[in-house]
Amino acid sequence: MAPEPIDPTSFPSLATLSAGPSFDRFVWWEQAPEEGARRQDRMRTLPIALAIAASSATAVAGVTDWNLISAGDVYNTSEVSGSSLIGGTLSGSASWSIAQVTAANGAGVAVAGDIAPGAQLNINNSGNLHLSGAQNGMVSYNGGSFLADGTVDNMVNSAISFWSGVSDNLATLASNGTLDNGGNLNATPTMLGGQNVAVYNLMDTDWQGMGQLNLNIGLADSIIINVFDNGDGQVTLNAPPNFVGGLANSANSSKILWNIRGATNIDVNNNFNGALIAPDAHLNLLGGGINGTVVVGSADLRAEVRLDLYQGYLPSVPAPSAATALGLGGLIATRRRRR
């Protein structure tokens, strides 16, 4: 079982620990040997706990600041507004990071596999190309540069692992919303993680035949739309229905998350707002475009992937590499008790 993330609020704050005399009393207070050992363990593990909290936050940011994440191959003949993380081979002729470089490491594109022969990449806004494989295509840099980077595969694995955990967790949420016959999504949000969260659990066939699909956001801070396939592995998000109302407003894209479950293939030919999370599926983006974070198994992109990045509710799942750090903290405490 994965360890629970440490709550940094269970430890004294850095301000408290550095507050002069009170810090001296914390370290040197006369105490029974057993209690003293426990306090020393606490002091020994405190820096690690604080480091874990900081590294966990950094790790989460590291997997949520990509506009496009693909576990496998990507073929792109369009554009991606933010940074892209690709686990397989990259092919096609496309422009990357056309709005901004969103990845903290400065990558406009990071590729664990190869740049395919004949591929043409135009990387913008001083974005770098991080590449583990062979560079067989043509790359135009606009202020950025090439970096041979053998860590991209690890980046991909961490990102896919994190988003898969998020997807699994969100799929268990109880629905508090409904879809009526007129194509209106209405919810009574539930408080989760300090946010009002609307949750819809739908089959991809629920809106087939409708002329429009409208989201009434109401008081919701975040909207989770769990979409389950009907058993054939296919989810279709084509128009019609046309997205209207809250689904048509790109300003809402940072707080809408479409969690696609059970699908191996997704077709999108619509003006689509919100994050699309489907780590095991192949995405065919045929037209319209997606405004939001995209996490898929592989992709064929014939339309744009745009910002904004998802900023809404995320469940508590272990951050990448946090388990290793937690294990280290436990090891130190255990070794101290055995002395």
C-alpha positions as CSV (number, residue, x, y, z in Angstrom):
1,M,0.0,0.0,0.0
2,A,1.4,3.4,-0.9
3,P,2.2,5.5,2.1
4,E,0.0,8.4,3.0
5,P,1.5,11.8,2.2
6,I,2.9,13.6,5.2
7,D,0.9,16.6,6.4
8,P,3.5,19.3,7.0
9,T,1.1,21.0,9.4
10,S,1.7,18.2,11.9
11,F,5.2,19.5,12.4
12,P,6.4,22.8,13.9
13,S,6.7,25.5,11.3
14,L,10.1,26.8,10.3
15,A,9.2,30.1,11.9
16,T,8.5,28.3,15.2
17,L,11.7,26.3,15.1
18,S,13.8,29.4,14.4
19,A,12.3,31.6,17.1
20,G,15.4,32.0,19.3
21,P,14.9,30.8,23.0
22,S,11.9,28.6,22.2
23,F,14.0,26.7,19.7
24,D,16.7,26.2,22.4
25,R,14.1,24.9,24.8
26,F,12.8,22.5,22.2
27,V,16.2,21.0,21.7
28,W,17.7,21.1,25.2
29,W,14.7,20.7,27.6
30,E,15.4,18.2,30.4
31,Q,13.4,15.1,29.8
32,A,13.2,11.4,30.4
33,P,15.5,9.3,28.2
34,E,12.6,7.7,26.3
35,E,10.9,11.0,25.7
36,G,14.2,12.5,24.7
37,A,14.8,9.8,22.1
38,R,11.3,10.4,20.7
39,R,12.0,14.1,20.5
40,Q,15.4,13.5,18.9
41,D,13.7,11.3,16.3
42,R,11.3,14.1,15.6
43,M,14.1,16.6,15.2
44,R,16.0,14.2,12.9
45,T,13.0,13.5,10.7
46,L,11.7,17.0,10.7
47,P,14.0,18.3,7.9
48,I,13.1,15.2,5.9
49,A,9.4,15.8,6.4
50,L,9.7,19.4,5.4
51,A,11.8,18.4,2.4
52,I,9.2,15.8,1.4
53,A,6.5,18.4,1.6
54,A,8.5,20.8,-0.5
55,S,9.5,18.1,-3.0
56,S,6.0,16.7,-3.2
57,A,4.7,20.1,-4.1
58,T,7.4,20.5,-6.7
59,A,6.7,17.0,-8.0
60,V,3.0,17.7,-8.4
61,A,3.8,21.0,-10.1
62,G,6.2,19.1,-12.4
63,V,3.5,16.8,-13.7
64,T,0.7,19.4,-13.9
65,D,2.5,22.1,-15.9
66,W,2.5,20.3,-19.2
67,N,-0.2,21.2,-21.8
68,L,0.2,17.7,-23.5
69,I,1.3,14.5,-22.0
70,S,1.4,11.3,-24.0
71,A,2.7,8.0,-22.8
72,G,3.4,6.9,-26.4
73,D,3.7,8.2,-29.9
74,V,2.4,11.5,-31.1
75,Y,1.6,12.6,-34.7
76,N,0.9,16.3,-34.9
77,T,0.1,18.5,-37.8
78,S,-1.3,21.4,-35.8
79,E,-0.2,23.4,-32.7
80,V,0.2,23.0,-29.0
81,S,0.1,26.2,-26.9
82,G,2.1,25.1,-23.9
83,S,4.8,22.5,-23.2
84,S,4.6,18.9,-24.3
85,L,5.9,15.7,-22.8
86,I,6.0,12.7,-25.1
87,G,7.0,9.1,-24.2
88,G,7.3,7.7,-27.7
89,T,8.2,8.8,-31.2
90,L,7.2,12.3,-32.4
91,S,6.2,12.8,-36.1
92,G,4.4,15.3,-38.3
93,S,4.9,19.0,-39.0
94,A,3.7,21.2,-36.2
95,S,4.3,24.2,-33.9
96,W,5.0,23.8,-30.2
97,S,4.7,26.1,-27.2
98,I,3.2,28.8,-29.4
99,A,1.7,30.7,-26.4
100,Q,4.3,30.0,-23.7
101,V,6.6,27.5,-22.2
102,T,4.7,26.1,-19.2
103,A,7.2,23.4,-18.1
104,A,9.3,24.4,-15.2
105,N,12.4,22.9,-16.8
106,G,12.1,25.2,-19.8
107,A,11.1,22.5,-22.3
108,G,8.9,23.4,-25.2
109,V,8.9,19.8,-26.1
110,A,10.4,16.8,-24.2
111,V,10.6,13.5,-26.1
112,A,11.7,10.1,-24.7
113,G,11.7,8.4,-28.1
114,D,12.9,9.7,-31.5
115,I,12.1,12.6,-33.7
116,A,10.9,10.7,-36.8
117,P,12.4,11.1,-40.2
118,G,10.5,13.9,-42.1
119,A,9.2,15.5,-38.9
120,Q,9.3,19.3,-38.7
121,L,9.2,21.0,-35.3
122,N,8.8,24.7,-34.8
123,I,9.5,25.4,-31.1
124,N,8.6,28.8,-29.9
125,N,9.0,31.2,-27.0
126,S,12.6,30.1,-26.2
127,G,11.4,26.6,-25.5
128,N,14.1,23.9,-25.5
129,L,13.9,20.4,-27.0
130,H,14.7,17.8,-24.4
131,L,15.4,14.6,-26.4
132,S,16.4,11.1,-25.2
133,G,16.3,9.4,-28.7
134,A,17.5,10.2,-32.2
135,Q,17.0,13.5,-33.9
136,N,16.0,12.5,-37.4
137,G,13.8,15.4,-38.4
138,M,14.1,19.2,-38.7
139,V,13.8,21.5,-35.7
140,S,13.5,25.3,-35.8
141,Y,14.4,27.0,-32.5
142,N,13.1,30.4,-31.7
143,G,15.4,31.3,-28.8
144,G,15.6,27.8,-27.4
145,S,18.1,25.0,-27.9
146,F,18.7,21.3,-28.1
147,L,19.4,19.3,-24.9
148,A,20.3,15.6,-24.9
149,D,18.3,14.4,-21.9
150,G,18.2,10.8,-20.7
151,T,15.7,11.6,-18.0
152,V,12.7,12.2,-20.2
153,D,11.4,8.6,-19.9
154,N,11.4,9.1,-16.1
155,M,9.5,12.3,-16.5
156,V,6.9,10.6,-18.6
157,N,6.5,7.6,-16.2
158,S,6.1,10.0,-13.2
159,A,3.5,12.1,-15.0
160,I,1.5,9.1,-16.3
161,S,1.6,7.4,-12.9
162,F,0.3,10.6,-11.2
163,W,-2.5,11.3,-13.6
164,S,-3.5,7.6,-13.6
165,G,-3.9,7.8,-9.9
166,V,-5.9,11.0,-10.2
167,S,-8.1,9.3,-12.8
168,D,-8.7,6.2,-10.7
169,N,-9.6,8.3,-7.7
170,L,-12.0,10.6,-9.5
171,A,-13.8,7.6,-11.0
172,T,-14.9,6.6,-7.5
173,L,-16.6,9.9,-6.7
174,A,-20.3,9.8,-6.2
175,S,-22.3,11.8,-8.7
176,N,-24.0,14.9,-7.5
177,G,-25.1,16.0,-11.0
178,T,-27.5,15.0,-13.7
179,L,-27.9,15.3,-17.5
180,D,-31.5,16.1,-18.5
181,N,-33.2,15.4,-21.8
182,G,-32.5,18.9,-23.0
183,G,-28.7,18.4,-22.7
184,N,-28.3,20.4,-19.6
185,L,-25.8,19.4,-16.9
186,N,-26.9,20.5,-13.5
187,A,-25.3,19.7,-10.1
188,T,-25.4,20.3,-6.4
189,P,-21.7,20.6,-5.7
190,T,-20.0,18.8,-2.8
191,M,-17.2,20.3,-0.7
192,L,-14.0,18.5,-1.5
193,G,-10.5,19.7,-0.6
194,G,-11.9,23.2,0.2
195,Q,-13.7,23.5,-3.2
196,N,-17.3,23.1,-4.4
197,V,-16.9,20.2,-6.8
198,A,-19.6,19.1,-9.3
199,V,-19.4,15.4,-10.3
200,Y,-21.1,13.8,-13.2
201,N,-20.9,10.1,-14.0
202,L,-22.0,9.5,-17.6
203,M,-21.9,7.0,-20.4
204,D,-20.6,8.3,-23.7
205,T,-23.9,7.3,-25.2
206,D,-25.9,9.6,-22.8
207,W,-25.6,12.6,-25.1
208,Q,-25.7,10.9,-28.5
209,G,-28.5,12.3,-30.5
210,M,-28.7,15.6,-28.6
211,G,-28.3,18.8,-30.5
212,Q,-26.4,20.6,-27.7
213,L,-24.7,20.0,-24.3
214,N,-24.8,22.8,-21.8
215,L,-23.0,23.0,-18.5
216,N,-24.7,25.1,-15.7
217,I,-21.7,25.8,-13.5
218,G,-23.6,27.5,-10.7
219,L,-21.6,27.5,-7.5
220,A,-19.1,24.9,-8.6
221,D,-15.3,25.7,-8.3
222,S,-14.4,22.5,-10.2
223,I,-16.3,20.2,-12.5
224,I,-15.4,16.5,-12.8
225,I,-17.1,14.7,-15.7
226,N,-16.4,11.0,-15.5
227,V,-17.2,9.4,-18.9
228,F,-17.4,5.6,-19.2
229,D,-17.4,3.8,-22.4
230,N,-20.2,1.4,-23.3
231,G,-18.0,-1.7,-23.4
232,D,-16.6,-1.3,-26.9
233,G,-13.6,0.8,-25.9
234,Q,-14.7,3.8,-27.9
235,V,-15.6,7.3,-26.6
236,T,-16.9,9.8,-29.1
237,L,-16.9,13.6,-28.4
238,N,-17.9,14.9,-31.8
239,A,-20.4,17.6,-32.7
240,P,-23.3,17.3,-32.5
241,P,-23.9,17.8,-29.7
242,N,-22.5,21.3,-29.8
243,F,-21.0,22.5,-26.6
244,V,-22.9,25.6,-25.3
245,G,-23.2,27.6,-22.1
246,G,-20.5,26.8,-19.6
247,L,-19.0,24.2,-21.9
248,A,-18.5,26.8,-24.7
249,N,-16.7,29.3,-22.5
250,S,-12.9,28.7,-22.8
251,A,-12.5,30.7,-19.5
252,N,-13.9,27.7,-17.7
253,S,-11.3,25.2,-19.2
254,S,-9.0,25.4,-16.2
255,K,-11.7,24.1,-13.8
256,I,-13.3,21.4,-16.0
257,L,-11.9,17.9,-16.1
258,W,-13.2,15.1,-18.4
259,N,-12.0,11.8,-17.0
260,I,-12.4,9.2,-19.7
261,R,-12.6,5.6,-18.3
262,G,-12.4,2.3,-20.1
263,A,-11.7,3.7,-23.5
264,T,-8.9,2.6,-25.8
265,N,-9.9,5.1,-28.5
266,I,-11.3,8.7,-28.2
267,D,-12.5,10.8,-31.1
268,V,-12.8,14.5,-30.6
269,N,-14.2,16.8,-33.4
270,N,-15.6,19.6,-31.3
271,N,-14.6,22.9,-29.7
272,F,-13.7,21.2,-26.4
273,N,-13.1,23.0,-23.1
274,G,-11.5,21.3,-20.1
275,A,-8.8,18.9,-19.3
276,L,-9.0,15.5,-21.0
277,I,-7.5,12.7,-18.9
278,A,-7.2,9.2,-20.5
279,P,-3.8,7.8,-19.8
280,D,-4.6,4.4,-21.5
281,A,-6.4,5.7,-24.6
282,H,-5.4,6.8,-28.1
283,L,-6.7,10.3,-28.9
284,N,-7.8,11.3,-32.4
285,L,-8.2,15.1,-32.4
286,L,-9.9,15.5,-35.7
287,G,-11.1,19.1,-35.5
288,G,-12.2,22.0,-33.3
289,G,-9.5,21.7,-30.7
290,I,-9.0,21.2,-27.0
291,N,-8.6,24.0,-24.5
292,G,-7.0,22.4,-21.5
293,T,-4.5,19.8,-20.2
294,V,-4.4,16.6,-22.3
295,V,-3.1,13.3,-20.8
296,V,-3.4,10.3,-23.1
297,G,-1.7,7.1,-24.1
298,S,-0.9,8.2,-27.7
299,A,-2.3,10.9,-30.0
300,D,-3.0,11.9,-33.6
301,L,-3.5,15.7,-33.5
302,R,-5.1,17.4,-36.5
303,A,-6.3,20.3,-34.4
304,E,-4.9,22.5,-31.7
305,V,-4.3,21.7,-28.1
306,R,-4.5,25.0,-26.2
307,L,-4.2,26.5,-22.7
308,D,-5.4,26.8,-20.0
309,L,-3.9,24.2,-17.8
310,Y,-6.2,22.4,-15.3
311,Q,-6.2,24.3,-12.0
312,G,-9.2,22.6,-10.3
313,Y,-9.8,20.0,-7.7
314,L,-7.3,17.1,-7.5
315,P,-7.6,14.2,-5.1
316,S,-4.8,13.3,-2.7
317,V,-2.6,10.8,-4.5
318,P,1.1,10.1,-3.8
319,A,3.2,12.6,-5.7
320,P,5.9,11.2,-7.9
321,S,9.0,10.1,-5.9
322,A,7.3,11.0,-2.6
323,A,7.1,7.3,-1.6
324,T,10.9,7.0,-1.8
325,A,11.4,10.1,0.4
326,L,8.8,8.8,2.9
327,G,10.6,5.5,3.1
328,L,13.8,7.3,3.9
329,G,12.3,9.2,6.7
330,G,10.8,6.1,8.2
331,L,14.2,4.3,7.9
332,I,16.0,7.0,9.8
333,A,13.5,6.9,12.7
334,T,13.6,3.1,12.8
335,R,17.4,3.0,12.9
336,R,17.4,5.6,15.7
337,R,15.0,3.5,17.8
338,R,17.1,0.3,17.3
339,R,20.3,1.9,18.7
